[in-house]
Amino acid sequence: MRFKDPAQHELLSLVADERHTSVNQLIQDLIDAPLHEAAGEVEGKLVRMVEKLRSMTKVQRARSITVAARDTSEAERKFQDQLRARRISREEALKLRQALDEGLAEPDLG
């Protein structure tokens, strides 16, 4: 592991020596609980998102996707960005909705 602050590595070495363990093991021990806590928070957010999506009707999901796509397109038009967005046709929106309803992660709009 690389450290920007050499003092951190020195402190880790001192604590690891005191605990009769390796620096790697000490780092793993120190990050284990906070990492699991952070992962639990991410999982909770994902569960709430899935619950919200499941509670929506197909029409609500389609409207939400359409609004998000329009907002993204407007933001990309307004601000300089390396990626370019375009407004999609009704037919493409229907293909996208169908692909999402079928659980396809990357719908083919071509």
Secondary structure, 3 states (H helix, E strand, C coil): CCCCCHHHHHHHHHHHHHHCCCHHHHHHHHHHHHHHHHHHHHHHHHHHHHHHHHHCCHHHHHHHHHHHHHHHHHHHHHCCCCCCCCCCCHHHHHHHHHHHHCCCCCCCCC
